[in-house]
Structure formats: structure tokens, C-alpha cells
Amino acid sequence: MIERRPFDSLGGADHGWLKAKHHFSFASYFDPNRTQWGNLRVWNDDEIAPNSGFPPHPHADMEIITYVRDGAITHEDSLGNKGRTEAGDVQVMSAGTGIRHAEYNVEPDVTRIFQIWILPTRQGEKPAWGAKPFPKGDRAGQFVVLASGFDDDTDALPIRTDARVVGATLKAGESADYALGATRRGYLVPAKGEVEVNGVRLNARDGAAITGEDVITVKALGDAEIVLVDAA
């Protein structure tokens, strides 16, 4: 089963410097039918104005994955980590027993990100942060694992949960398969472009809540960039 969640049906808020859309209940937005999807708790579609961002704030017991769609995000945290993650690349913060961090757009243009929160399987561990480039050419025509809680995914950023975050870039007319498994829950969003997911059409930034599907076949109707969470 695939439930399309159109972009204009999402919750959201406009804070001036931040324009946010929420695929799941978050902050002042609450929908009892959209609280989480398996262990996927948050998927925020954020547009951050130049020279602004999220000031230091705390997190604990959450895996937070940031996928940069346009621009770049600059990270600072209480562990002393600092880093700049550019469009197409990914950063992961395992909040663990507690961490404070800030995320800034110090670029001259708007930065656009997906911020994904997944509930951890392992708790009580020290916090950690990491980032990694994932060139779009390496994802051309196929899904690549970006972040994973599975030991076999050695090239992915590690997360402490039973989940994967995968991405693909497809040219118009191309298709790619992902073996989800009928007992898993998938949540897929095209960062760019229109696609069909097992025959269900999605526009850019629509969500697709997927369950009971052994294999997901994504066909690009135009050039497309796709992000998928494979959740427990």
C-alpha cells in the first residue's frame, strides 16, 4: 500500500527566516494520523534564509539525519565538532545521552534541507556527529545507502537504529528498484522532480507512506532526486 501525502497537505510554519513543512506532527502542528511511521518520527522540509539558522539547542535519544538539497548547512556542537555540509551530502547526529548543537546557513542564498529524525534502538550511548559527501554521480540510476544502522552498510554514515536512509538520482525515463520487504515501512520523498512509485505518481516534495511492498520501483517522469527511509 502506498499513501500519497501531497506537499500542500503537510503541516508547517513560516518564521520568516525559516519556512518549514512537516510530514509528521512537529512543534505546534499535530495530526493524530501523522505522528510517525514505524520508527521514523520527523521529516521536516526546511528552507533557511541566508545568514540565519537554528541557535544552540539540546537533543537526546534521537538519530538526526540532515540531507542538504540546496546550499549548505554549517554545524557546531557541544562536542567541539564543526562542519559544513553541501547540497547532495549528508550529516548525522546521534544525540545519545545528550548534545547541544546549532545549524546555520552562512551562505548568500537560501539553504534547503530535509531533516529526518529516527527513534534509536540503542540508548545510553555517548553522542556523536559525522558528515560525508555522496556524489550524485555515484547515485545515478540506483539507490545508494546514505545512513544505516546495519553493519553490512560499510560505506554509509552509522546510525543507532533499525533503519536506513537511501538516495538515488534518476534521469527522465529511468527506473530504480529498492527491496524494502513487506514487513518494513518506507517513506519516500522526491527532493526534485516527478516520479511514479509502484505506479503512484508523486510531485516534488510530496511524501509516500509505504507498507506491505516487497519491492519499490521508482520511475522518473523527469530528472529526479529521491530520498527514502527504510524504517522498522
N, C-alpha and C positions, 0 to 999 in steps of 0.2 A: 504494500500500500504506500502511495506517495501523496502526501497532502501539500499542495502548493500554498505558500503563505506570501501573498503579494506584498511588495515593498510598501505600498501605500496603506496596508493594513497593520503595519508594525506600530508599536508604541514609540514614543520619542520625546525629545525636549530640545529647545533652542535656547542656549545660554549665551548667545552672541558669539563668544569665542569658540564655542563647541556646539555643533549640530549633531545630535545623536539619534539613531534609530535603534530600537531594542527588539530583537527577535523573541526574547523571553522577558518575563516580568523583571523589572530592574528599577531601583530608586522609587520614584513616585508613580511609575507605570506598573499596574498589576492586572493580569489577566489569568484567572484560575485555570484556564485551558492551556496556558503557555508559561508554565513555571520552570520547567526544564525538560530535557529529552534524554532519558537514561541518565548517565552521569554528566551530561552536558548541561551546565547551569546558566551560562550567559553567552550571548553572541551579540555584541554591540557593533554597529556600523557608525563610526565616528569621523566627522570632519573637523579638523582642528585648525583654527586661524593661525596665520604667521605670528611668530613671537609671542606665543601663548602656550598653555598646556596645563597639565594636572599638577598642582603643587604637592609637596611631600605628604603622603598619607599611608596608613598601615594596612596590611593584609596578613592573614594567617590561614593555613589549611585550605589552600586553593592552588590549582595549576593554572597559570595565566599565560596565554599564548597571544602574541601580537603579530598579526600579518599586515605588513605595510603595503597598501595598494598604490598610493601616490605620495611623492615627497619622501620625508624621512622623520623618524622619531628619535629623540635623544633621551637616554635613560640615565638616571642616577639613583643609587640606593644606599641604605644604611650599612651595607657590607663594604662600601667603597667602590663598587662597580660603576663604571661609566661606559657608555657605548652609544653609537649612532647606527640605526638600522634603516636601510634604504628600501625603496619600493621593490617588491618581489621577495624580500628577505624576511626572516622570522626571528623573533626573540621569545624566550621562555623564562618565566619566573616561577619557581616553586616556592610559595610563600612559607611553607613548613611551619615551624614554631613561631614565626613572626618576622616581618620585614617592613621597613618603610621605603617607599620609592616615589620618584617623581618622573613624569613623562612630559617632555617639552617639544614643541615644534619651533625650532630656531631657524627654520628655512624661510625664504622670502615668499613662498607660495603655500597654499593650503595643503596640509597633510591629511591623507585619508587612510584609515586603518580598520581592520576587523580586530576586535579584542574578544577573545574566546576564553571563558573560564570553565574548567572541568574539575569536578569534585575528586579529590585524591583518594586512592586506595590505601596508600601508606601515609600515616600521620606520625607526628612526633619527631620528624627529622629536621635537620638544620636547613635554613633557607638557602636558595641557590639561584643564580641567574646565568643565562647564556644566550648567545645570538650566533646566527650562521647565515651566510649567503646561499641562496638556492637559485642559481642562474635559470632564467626562464627557458633557455635553450635545452637544459637538461630535462625539463618537464614537457618538452614539445611532443605532443601526441600520446602522452602516457601520464599516469598518476605516479607521483613521487612522494615518499613519506617525509614529511617535514618535522614532525614531533611525534614521539611514540613512547609508550610505556612498556614496549615489548623488546626484550634483549636482542632479538634477531635483527631489529632495525638499526644496524650499527651506524649508518650514515645520518640518522635523524637526531635532532635535539631530544634529550631524555626528559620525560615527564613521569610523575609518580602516580600513574593511574592506568586503568584498563581502557585505553583509548589510543587512537591515532588521529593526527591531523595530516591530511594529504592534499596535494595540489596538482593541477595539470594546466597546460596551455594548449589550446586546440585551434587550428585554422578552420575556417568555414568548410563544412562538409566532413571534417574528421570526427572520428568516434574514439572513445577510450572506455575500457571496462574496469570496474573495481569489484573484487569479490568481497562483498560485505558479509554475507551469511544471514540466513533468515532469522536467527536469534538475536542479531545485533540491531542497533538503532543508528541510522545515518542522518546527518543533517548537512545539506549541500546548499551553497550559495555561489552563484556566478559573480565574481568580483567585476567582471566585464563581459559583455556580450550576451546573446540569447542562446539558449540550449534546450534540448529535449532530454529528459531523464526518464528512461524506460517509457518513452512516448509522451510524458507530461512536459509541457512547454513552460520554461521559466525565462523571465526577463532578467536583465542585470539587477542584482541585489535583492531579488526575490529569494525566499527560503523554501526548501523542500524537506519536510519531515518524512523520513523513510523507515519503514519497518516491514518485516516479512519478505524481503527481497534477497535472494541468494547473490545475485549479480546486479550491479548498477551499470547500465550502459548510457554514457553521456555523449550526445551528438551535438556538435556545434553548428548552429544555424548561421552564425557569423563568427569572426575571430573572437575567442572566448578565453577567459581565465577563471578557473574553478577552484574553490576550496571546499573540502569535505571533512567532517568529523565522523569517525567511526567510533561509536560510543557503546559502552556496556549497558 
